[in-house]
Amino acid sequence: MKKSEMVKALMKNFNHVFIAVHAEPIIDFLVEQGMIPPDYERVQYVKSQKNKGTVRLKVKFYEWEPEDEKK
């Protein structure tokens, strides 16, 4: 999940001007306090010494997905 998606979900579920203005700083504060962002899988390619090739791995990350650069 992208942080911007979480902000939109908060604004949708808590239809209040306060959330629209402060959602991102609230999320940042919660992460600083130990809240873990949702996990997502990302494919990574790693060189294998055993078979001299490249291995495709799915790795779980507990961080916000990168925001799209194209906008």
Secondary structure, 3 states (H helix, E strand, C coil): CEHHHHHHHHHHHCCCHHHHHHHHHHHHHHHHCCCCCCEEEEEEEEECCCCCCEEEEEEEEECCECCCCCC
